[in-house]
Amino acid sequence: MTPASEFDYCIVGGGLQGCLLAHALAWHRPEARVLLVERSDELCGNHTWSFHETDVAESARGWFDPLVAHRWPGYTVKFPASSRRVGIPYATITSDRLRAATLRLAGEGLAGEGPGAARLVVRTNAACEIVSPSLVRLGDASEVCCRMVLDCRGRGGPAGDVGGAGYQTFLGREYAVAGRWPAAEPTVMDVRADQACGFEFLYELPLGPDRVLLEYTRFHEEPTCDEARAASLIAKRLAEAGVGSATLVRTERGCLPMPYASEARHAGISPAGGYAGGWFHAATGYSMPLAVRFSELVARASPDRVAAEVAAAAANDRLRRGFARFLNRLLFCMVRAQDRWRIFERFYRVLPEARIARFYAHRFTLTDAARIVIGRPPAGLAPIRFARSFVSLPRPVPT
Ligand SMILES: Cc1cc2nc3c(=O)[nH]c(=O)nc-3n(C[C@H](O)[C@H](O)[C@H](O)COP(=O)(O)OP(=O)(O)OC[C@H]3O[C@@H](n4cnc5c(N)ncnc54)[C@H](O)[C@@H]3O)c2cc1C
């Protein structure tokens, strides 16, 4: 059993947020003793986490850049009658790479003698209850005392129950292909398939000359993925690419709520990041920008100021969080399923790259927000209906 107060920080949850935070702490507070507790048998799950490079602040580059697995100078979006190349650098962190880097950090910590050696201890297969801001209880009923608990339990955390929401469901398949993959850059949205089933698209990440991830995504009222439909669109793209044989090397699936109810107030016991604390982009489903921001915030704040600074930053972001949810409400409650793609087509048609970058980074301004919804909207998106949607839908009960 770990002796009381052996750790300065106890991170509960070894997914995207928990692992990024461990790296930020090792970089900014190399003297800190950190415990990272994960309930499943390994860290990081099975994901490919992509992001725009402009999501990541310069101050985070030192610890963040070594985690990046793939980078591209830009990407393309394709719609029925148009396409656009967006020249914002795009990148990906894989679960494998983040897990290996985090375990390396822990290994260095165990072996490290001198100042500056990371002091990270990882415990897997350890479901954990947060008892107080400085105490956690593990599944075997042992308790660990630390100076500060950080809740990174994802959807198991206080913000996990999102109230009213639509869903993004995914089926991703990674292939090793016999020939050279015909595209060097990602296609982040290929919306050319018939949209009768609701907004759906294929996402394509060339991970190397003979490696590709093809991921089917559907935005829907229900949290279920139509896997037969996904498989047929993926197979169609493989055939079109003309690369000969393709060997399936990995599959990832998942479902992300896209909340449209107002954010409930969470009375978490300790500061919460990632999905557990509402540090995700409700409208895009990307967690990376806010997970990196949370990691920087916690690692740079003096330990006695962490809770206050996290609360202040969340309050500062309140309008943006509300706007992202409003966009989801617009998408799921006001637009017919088969017309949803038009919102994305318009987004990419009218917005310059700087606004796109700020939107994805969750740093958009009031003018950016206005530009996203006002202009020549698609049929049925009259501003008066926008406004009414704020008041007519039920609000979630605060937890
Ligand atoms: C298929 C798919 C594709 C995605 N693609 C992207 C993308 O390209 N870019 C992007 O930014 N986002 C993407 N997302 C979203 C992103 O994966 C999540 O929003 C992100 O993982 C949230 O990070 P988190 O650390 O809060 O939660 P998670 O990554 O879910 O981690 C939470 C961790 O806490 C652990 N845990 C829970 N309860 C306990 C407990 N009691 N004790 C100990 N451990 C516990 C869980 O086992 C888990 O490992 C995608 C999601 C899916 C499903």
The ligand as a Gaussian input file, in Angstrom:
#p B3LYP/6-31G(d) Opt

LIG

0 1
 C      -14.062000       6.733000     -32.310000
 C      -13.719000       8.084000     -31.715000
 C      -12.894000       8.955000     -32.415000
 C      -12.514000      10.165000     -31.826000
 N      -11.680000      10.989000     -32.519000
 C      -11.210000      12.102000     -31.923000
 C      -10.256000      12.918000     -32.580000
 O       -9.858000      12.654000     -33.725000
 N       -9.776000      14.013000     -31.933000
 C      -10.200000      14.343000     -30.672000
 O       -9.708000      15.336000     -30.114000
 N      -11.138000      13.611000     -30.050000
 C      -11.642000      12.499000     -30.640000
 N      -12.572000      11.743000     -30.005000
 C      -13.057000      12.192000     -28.697000
 C      -12.091000      11.762000     -27.631000
 O      -11.701000      10.411000     -27.787000
 C      -12.699000      11.867000     -26.247000
 O      -13.473000      13.005000     -26.142000
 C      -11.538000      11.851000     -25.249000
 O      -10.997000      10.549000     -25.192000
 C      -11.944000      12.326000     -23.893000
 O      -10.775000      12.226000     -23.075000
 P      -10.912000      11.861000     -21.553000
 O       -9.547000      11.608000     -21.046000
 O      -11.759000      12.859000     -20.891000
 O      -11.746000      10.492000     -21.543000
 P      -11.236000       9.055000     -21.958000
 O      -10.201000       9.138000     -23.018000
 O      -12.461000       8.260000     -22.181000
 O      -10.493000       8.532000     -20.648000
 C      -11.137000       8.322000     -19.415000
 C      -10.374000       7.210000     -18.733000
 O      -10.781000       7.127000     -17.373000
 C      -10.885000       5.769000     -17.025000
 N      -11.772000       5.684000     -15.865000
 C      -13.111000       5.943000     -15.821000
 N      -13.573000       5.787000     -14.568000
 C      -12.499000       5.434000     -13.822000
 C      -12.355000       5.138000     -12.450000
 N      -13.394000       5.176000     -11.620000
 N      -11.128000       4.813000     -11.996000
 C      -10.052000       4.767000     -12.830000
 N      -10.148000       5.037000     -14.136000
 C      -11.352000       5.369000     -14.629000
 C      -11.439000       5.115000     -18.282000
 O      -11.202000       3.712000     -18.292000
 C      -10.658000       5.855000     -19.358000
 O       -9.437000       5.219000     -19.680000
 C      -12.993000      10.537000     -30.569000
 C      -13.857000       9.681000     -29.888000
 C      -14.224000       8.473000     -30.448000
 C      -15.155000       7.589000     -29.682000

